[in-house]
Amino acid sequence: MDDHLVQTGQAAVPALRWEEPPDGPVLVLLDQTRLPREEVELACTDVPALVAAIRSLAVRGAPLLGLAGAYGVALAAARGYDVEDAADLLAHARPTAVNLGYGVRRALAAYRAAEPGGAAAAALAEARALHAEDAAASAAMARHGVQLLAELAPGGSYRLLTHCNTGALVSGGNGTALGVAFALHGSGQLRRLWVDETRPLLQGSRLTAYEAARAGMPYTLLADNAAGSLFAAGKVDAVLVGADRIAADGSTANKVGSYPLAVLARYHHVPFVVVAPSTTVDPATPDGAGIEVEQRPGSEVTDLAPSPLGARAYNPAFDVTPPELITAIVTEYGVASPVTADSLASVCVQQSTR
Ligand SMILES: CSC[C@@H](O)[C@@H](O)C(=O)COP(=O)(O)O
């Protein structure tokens, strides 16, 4: 893949940026709850504001949560707040995406290890380093993903189904699953991107469609429950999704609705591929049963139509797909397929032969 061919749907402003105006440092977020209607930025000057932005999904998606956590520690340090308390608040703002705690720990470790007087700068430097690493990981995942598709579904013209939003809005680079689709689009190999609307918060129809439209991709939205008929009609060559936490055995937590897609894909003999940076793999969680799935307020479901007053709703933010339903996991270090604890571990570290 030639990097100059990559086309992305990046917003006019980045998903997250660090600013240093005269009255003190600010973490500026593109408010994803307002997309695609308007590109509005949120300026966080303290950690409670950032925690609220994380909980409301103004800033969201596993890799971006990692960056928000790291910059949040840097913000607390630069503004003179209690950094240990801030780190604890941030790390627990949402439970499932492992990257959030990872980003917080990276910046906190740099802060703790720094010379007196240099701790805030050290935390910021670490956040910036993580940001750059995430961008590089996106590019590497795109390369591996394109190569994998050529092996799994030869023909060079793909109809991909994706769920949730996994593009430039969730990453320091072009993203994970959607990053692969951008690369295919850039090289003329994307025949169709099927975009699940992704109920109830519509990350697909609001955010992925926004990125796909900006990139000029051939995309079509579908209601989540229309996916079965699409598979039955033979119109899906592969499913590409991201991940919020991948257990040591390859069990993958991702946006609720991913698991049913994996079941459909298996029944219809279609590859189901997870694309995620190695920072999303959590070796401390042995299997899917150990992954905490965030439960969101029922009002996110009942207020959509709306439902009758007093209606209760089941609203898990994620579901867990077992490794046997996953054709491959792509990280920046390569491809694990079939998905086993060993194959996964081998794509979580740089291999000396590469
Ligand atoms: C590269 S993003 C991978 C996942 O974080 C993404 O698919 C997802 O489930 C995001 O959920 P969200 O609740 O919008 O933060």
The ligand as an SDF file (V2000), in Angstrom:
LIG
                    3D

 15 14  0  0  0  0  0  0  0  0999 V2000
  -10.9660    1.5200   17.2810 C   0  0  0  0  0  0  0  0  0  0  0  0
  -12.3300    1.7130   18.1750 S   0  0  0  0  0  0  0  0  0  0  0  0
  -12.7980    0.0860   18.6850 C   0  0  0  0  0  0  0  0  0  0  0  0
  -13.8850    0.1650   19.6300 C   0  0  0  0  0  0  0  0  0  0  0  0
  -13.5480    1.0760   20.6560 O   0  0  0  0  0  0  0  0  0  0  0  0
  -15.2080    0.5700   18.9650 C   0  0  0  0  0  0  0  0  0  0  0  0
  -15.5720   -0.4240   18.0570 O   0  0  0  0  0  0  0  0  0  0  0  0
  -16.2540    0.7050   20.0290 C   0  0  0  0  0  0  0  0  0  0  0  0
  -16.8760   -0.2540   20.4110 O   0  0  0  0  0  0  0  0  0  0  0  0
  -16.4230    2.0460   20.6270 C   0  0  0  0  0  0  0  0  0  0  0  0
  -17.4420    2.0810   21.5880 O   0  0  0  0  0  0  0  0  0  0  0  0
  -17.8600    3.4690   22.2180 P   0  0  0  0  0  0  0  0  0  0  0  0
  -18.9180    3.0940   23.2170 O   0  0  0  0  0  0  0  0  0  0  0  0
  -18.3800    4.3150   21.1170 O   0  0  0  0  0  0  0  0  0  0  0  0
  -16.6430    4.0490   22.8780 O   0  0  0  0  0  0  0  0  0  0  0  0
  1  2  1  0
  2  3  1  0
  3  4  1  0
  4  5  1  0
  4  6  1  0
  6  7  1  0
  6  8  1  0
  8  9  2  0
  8 10  1  0
 10 11  1  0
 11 12  1  0
 12 13  2  0
 12 14  1  0
 12 15  1  0
M  END
$$$$
